[in-house]
Amino acid sequence: MAISPTSSPVDGGGSIAGAEAARQAWLGRLGGERRAAALTLETYGRDVAGFLGFLTRHLGAEPALADLSVLTVADFRGWMAEEASAGCGNATRARKLSAVRSFLRYVDREMGAANAAIGLVVAPRARKPLPRALTAEDAGAVARDIGEVSDHAAIQARNTALFTLLYGCGLRISEALALNRGEAPLPGSDAPLRVVGKGGKPRIVPVLPVARAMMTRWLTLHWQPEPEAPLFLGHRGKRMDPAIAQKALRDFRRLNGLPEHATPHALRHSFATHLLAEGADLRAIQELLGHASLSTTQRYTAVDTAQLMDVWRRAHPRA
């Protein structure tokens, strides 16, 4: 049975007194000198208590300080494996390992029971959350109707041109707002758009005719003759701030009942997910998004599969 995080040390020379007394002293140090929050103390105390409980089962006896100093990498991995089988995700197990590391550092520093193996244990890597794409209908509605959040014709045209470009080309919001007037994709040309992505890495993306048309409408209402002038302007005539675009989409999604993950970056995810669903090559999507590694782009295969399973669960009569 796992040791309670609030249990007190056993007196009278019992072997638990060493490990549990050390845990209580460690928590006292965190709460006193380190001024750790009450929730942190509760969580760390519970994590280390669970570790000591595992050692009780694993070693066949309640652990003493001497037992802590001779634990091997295999012992720690056994504990992590038990936590995983109990349903703890990578992030939770990494947190528990961090608590145990802190506890063992304290035991080494204050009580002379050093453990070298803990430094060789690799923390589980937290899985990156899957990109959250919009449906094709919702993404299309954003690009087509985003202008309705403003009563000003120029702002309507600007927002429509911007969000059509985000969804049509899979741009990051920072990439779109960094464009200059001379780089604007206009009708009458099939020239692709040159975008400078993360790390100053340039890439070439094709532009939909509708995006070129919306760009022309925006520039007609707010003409900028200088090629180096910002393509998208804010209220004061400076380069548009990303927060303005985020607010426009936030207002639009609330007016139209779109999900909370409908953000400018979700349009980039939607671009990739919808291309993949239509049979686009993964390498081509990698190039269009400007990903340095194919493994980053491969996350979209999981998104597409997840969406297919969701449709199956909602539509199949026996699901």
C-alpha positions in Angstrom: 0.0 0.0 0.0 1.3 3.4 -0.9 2.4 5.7 1.9 0.1 8.5 2.7 1.5 12.0 1.9 0.4 13.1 5.3 1.6 10.2 7.3 4.2 10.8 10.0 7.5 9.1 10.5 7.5 5.8 12.4 9.5 6.0 15.7 11.3 3.3 17.5 13.9 2.5 14.9 11.6 1.1 12.2 13.1 1.2 8.7 10.4 3.5 7.3 11.6 6.2 9.7 14.6 7.0 7.5 12.9 7.5 4.1 9.6 8.9 5.4 11.3 11.2 7.9 13.4 12.5 5.0 10.3 13.1 2.9 8.7 15.1 5.8 11.9 17.1 6.3 12.1 17.8 2.6 8.5 19.1 2.5 9.3 21.2 5.5 12.2 22.7 3.7 10.2 23.4 0.6 7.4 25.0 2.6 9.7 27.0 4.9 12.8 28.2 3.2 11.6 27.8 -0.4 8.1 29.1 0.3 6.5 26.6 -2.1 2.8 27.0 -2.6 0.5 24.7 -0.7 -0.7 23.0 -3.9 2.9 22.3 -4.9 3.7 20.8 -1.5 0.6 18.6 -1.7 1.4 17.4 -5.2 5.2 16.8 -4.6 4.5 15.2 -1.3 2.0 12.8 -2.9 4.3 12.0 -5.8 7.2 11.1 -3.5 4.9 9.2 -1.2 3.8 7.1 -4.2 7.4 6.5 -5.1 8.2 5.2 -1.5 5.0 3.1 -1.7 6.4 1.5 -4.9 9.7 0.8 -3.2 7.9 -0.9 -0.3 6.3 -3.3 -2.8 9.4 -3.6 -5.0 11.9 -4.2 -2.2 9.6 -6.3 0.0 10.1 -4.0 2.9 9.6 -0.3 3.8 12.6 1.7 2.4 15.3 3.1 4.6 17.8 5.9 3.6 20.4 3.3 2.8 17.9 1.7 0.3 17.6 5.1 -1.5 21.3 5.3 -2.2 21.6 1.9 -3.9 18.6 2.2 -6.3 19.5 1.4 -9.9 18.2 2.8 -13.2 16.2 -0.4 -13.5 14.5 0.3 -10.2 13.5 3.8 -11.4 12.3 2.5 -14.7 10.2 -0.1 -13.0 8.5 2.6 -11.0 7.9 4.7 -14.2 6.5 1.6 -15.9 4.1 1.0 -13.1 2.9 4.6 -13.3 2.4 4.2 -17.0 0.4 1.1 -16.6 -1.8 2.9 -14.0 -2.7 5.4 -16.8 -0.3 8.3 -16.1 0.6 10.2 -19.2 4.1 11.3 -20.1 3.7 14.8 -18.7 2.5 13.4 -15.3 5.3 10.9 -15.1 7.8 13.6 -15.9 6.4 15.7 -13.1 6.6 12.8 -10.7 10.2 12.1 -11.7 11.1 15.7 -11.1 9.7 15.5 -7.6 11.7 12.4 -6.9 14.9 14.0 -8.3 14.3 17.0 -6.0 13.7 14.7 -3.0 16.9 12.7 -3.7 19.0 15.8 -4.1 17.8 16.9 -0.7 18.6 13.5 0.8 22.1 13.6 -0.7 22.8 17.1 0.4 21.4 16.9 3.9 21.7 13.2 4.8 24.6 12.0 2.8 22.7 9.3 1.0 23.7 9.9 -2.6 22.1 8.1 -5.6 24.0 8.3 -8.9 21.5 6.4 -11.0 18.7 9.0 -10.8 20.9 11.2 -13.1 20.7 8.6 -15.8 17.0 8.3 -15.9 15.5 10.1 -18.9 12.2 11.9 -18.3 9.3 10.9 -20.6 8.8 13.5 -23.3 5.4 15.1 -23.3 3.5 14.4 -26.6 2.8 17.5 -28.6 -0.9 18.1 -28.9 -2.3 17.4 -32.3 -3.0 20.5 -34.5 -6.7 21.5 -34.2 -8.1 22.2 -37.6 -11.4 23.7 -38.5 -13.8 22.0 -40.8 -13.7 23.0 -44.5 -17.0 24.8 -44.0 -15.9 26.8 -41.0 -12.5 27.7 -42.5 -14.3 28.8 -45.7 -16.7 30.9 -43.7 -13.8 32.7 -41.9 -12.1 33.5 -45.2 -15.3 34.6 -46.9 -17.2 36.4 -44.1 -14.6 37.7 -41.7 -15.3 41.2 -42.9 -18.7 41.3 -41.2 -17.1 42.1 -37.8 -16.5 45.7 -38.9 -18.6 48.4 -40.4 -15.7 50.0 -42.3 -15.2 49.0 -45.9 -11.4 49.3 -45.8 -11.2 47.1 -42.6 -13.6 44.6 -44.1 -11.5 44.4 -47.3 -8.2 44.1 -45.3 -9.5 41.3 -43.0 -11.0 39.4 -45.9 -7.7 39.6 -47.9 -5.6 38.6 -44.8 -7.7 35.6 -43.8 -8.2 34.4 -47.3 -4.4 34.4 -47.6 -3.9 32.6 -44.3 -6.2 29.8 -45.3 -5.4 29.7 -49.0 -1.6 29.6 -48.5 -1.2 28.1 -45.1 0.8 31.1 -43.8 1.6 31.9 -40.2 0.1 35.2 -39.1 3.6 36.6 -38.6 4.5 35.7 -42.2 1.5 37.3 -43.7 1.8 40.5 -41.7 5.5 40.8 -42.6 4.6 41.0 -46.3 5.2 44.3 -48.1 3.1 46.1 -50.7 5.5 45.0 -53.5 5.0 41.4 -52.6 1.2 41.5 -52.9 -0.2 38.7 -55.1 -2.4 40.3 -57.7 -4.7 39.0 -60.5 -3.2 38.7 -64.0 -0.2 36.8 -62.6 0.4 33.2 -61.7 3.6 34.0 -59.8 3.8 32.3 -56.5 4.2 34.1 -53.2 7.6 34.2 -51.6 7.3 33.9 -47.8 10.1 34.2 -45.2 9.4 31.7 -42.4 11.0 30.8 -39.2 14.8 31.3 -39.0 14.7 33.5 -42.1 14.0 30.5 -44.3 12.2 31.5 -47.6 9.7 29.3 -49.3 7.4 29.6 -52.3 3.6 29.0 -52.1 1.0 29.2 -54.8 -1.9 31.7 -54.4 -5.5 31.0 -55.1 -7.3 33.3 -57.6 -9.8 34.3 -54.9 -7.0 35.4 -52.7 -5.6 37.6 -55.5 -9.0 39.1 -56.1 -9.4 39.9 -52.4 -6.0 41.5 -52.3 -6.9 43.8 -55.2 -10.0 44.9 -53.4 -8.0 45.7 -50.3 -5.4 47.7 -52.2 -8.0 49.6 -54.2 -9.5 50.9 -50.9 -6.1 51.6 -49.3 -3.5 52.1 -52.0 0.2 52.1 -51.0 2.5 53.1 -53.8 5.8 52.3 -52.1 6.9 48.7 -52.6 8.4 48.6 -49.2 5.3 49.8 -47.4 3.5 47.2 -45.2 0.9 45.2 -47.1 -1.5 45.0 -44.1 -1.9 48.2 -42.1 -3.4 48.8 -38.6 -5.5 51.8 -37.5 -2.5 54.2 -37.2 -1.0 53.4 -40.6 1.7 51.1 -39.2 2.2 47.4 -39.9 -0.8 45.5 -38.6 -0.4 43.9 -35.1 -1.2 40.2 -34.8 -3.4 41.0 -31.8 -5.8 42.9 -34.2 -6.2 39.8 -36.4 -6.7 37.6 -33.4 -9.4 39.9 -32.0 -11.2 40.0 -35.4 -11.4 36.2 -35.5 -12.3 36.0 -31.9 -15.3 38.3 -32.5 -16.2 36.5 -35.6 -16.2 33.0 -34.0 -18.4 34.2 -31.2 -20.9 35.8 -33.6 -21.1 32.7 -35.7 -20.8 29.9 -33.1 -17.4 28.6 -34.2 -15.2 26.6 -31.8 -12.8 28.3 -29.4 -9.8 26.9 -31.3 -10.8 29.0 -34.3 -7.7 31.2 -34.4 -5.5 32.6 -37.1 -3.0 29.7 -36.7 -5.9 27.2 -36.9 -6.3 28.3 -40.5 -2.8 27.1 -41.2 -3.6 23.7 -39.6 -6.8 23.6 -41.7 -4.9 24.3 -44.9 -2.6 21.3 -44.2 -5.3 19.0 -43.0 -7.7 19.7 -45.9 -4.9 19.2 -48.4 -4.0 15.9 -46.9 -7.6 14.8 -46.9 -7.8 15.5 -50.6 -4.8 13.3 -51.3 -1.9 15.8 -51.3 1.6 14.4 -50.9 3.0 14.7 -47.4 6.4 16.0 -48.8 4.6 18.7 -50.8 2.7 19.8 -47.7 6.0 20.0 -45.8 7.4 22.3 -48.4 4.2 24.5 -48.5 4.3 24.9 -44.7 8.0 25.4 -44.5 8.6 22.6 -42.0 12.3 21.7 -41.5 11.4 18.2 -40.6 8.9 15.8 -42.1 8.1 14.5 -38.7 6.4 17.8 -37.9 4.2 17.6 -41.0 3.4 13.9 -40.2 1.3 15.1 -37.2 -1.4 16.0 -39.7 -1.8 12.3 -40.7 -2.9 11.7 -37.1 -5.3 14.7 -37.3 -6.9 13.3 -40.5 -7.2 9.8 -39.0 -8.7 11.3 -35.8 -11.3 13.2 -37.8 -12.2 10.1 -39.8 -12.7 8.2 -36.5 -14.8 11.0 -35.2 -17.1 10.9 -38.2 -17.3 7.1 -37.9 -18.3 7.3 -34.2 -21.0 9.9 -34.9 -22.4 8.3 -38.0 -22.1 4.6 -37.6 -25.3 3.1 -36.0 -23.3 0.5 -34.0 -20.4 2.8 -33.0 
